[in-house]
Amino acid sequence: MNLKQENWYDADGRNMAGYEQIQARLIFIENELDNLDEIDRAYEVGMIKMLVELIPNEASRLIWRKKIKDKLESIVKS
């Protein structure tokens, strides 16, 4: 069984599934913020943090941490 899904890989062959999961979770938080209790919010943010730590390149992790921080701040302010 071939588990490789073509849309999970970029032009250079890097697996993008983790990045897509991060983005999907941020969108979910943005759309459902009013419906999430504190436990659910903490869970989603914890999952995002875990996914970021799986990024193999330290420079990329730093960039993604900044992007996520900025996005979460903008969600809370809106």
GIRA-V75884 format. One record per backbone hydrogen bond with DSSP energy under -1.0 kcal/mol. NH is the residue of the N-H (numbers start at 1). CO is the residue of the C=O. If there is no record, write none. Layout:
NH&CO ; NH&CO
This chain:
8&5 ; 9&6 ; 10&14 ; 13&10 ; 16&8 ; 20&16 ; 21&17 ; 22&18 ; 23&19 ; 24&20 ; 25&21 ; 26&22 ; 27&23 ; 28&24 ; 29&25 ; 30&26 ; 31&27 ; 32&28 ; 35&32 ; 41&37 ; 42&38 ; 43&39 ; 44&40 ; 45&41 ; 46&42 ; 47&43 ; 48&44 ; 49&45 ; 50&46 ; 51&47 ; 52&48 ; 53&49 ; 55&52 ; 61&57 ; 62&58 ; 63&59 ; 64&60 ; 65&61 ; 66&62 ; 67&63 ; 68&64 ; 69&65 ; 70&66 ; 71&67 ; 72&68 ; 73&69 ; 74&70 ; 75&71 ; 76&72 ; 77&73 ; 78&74
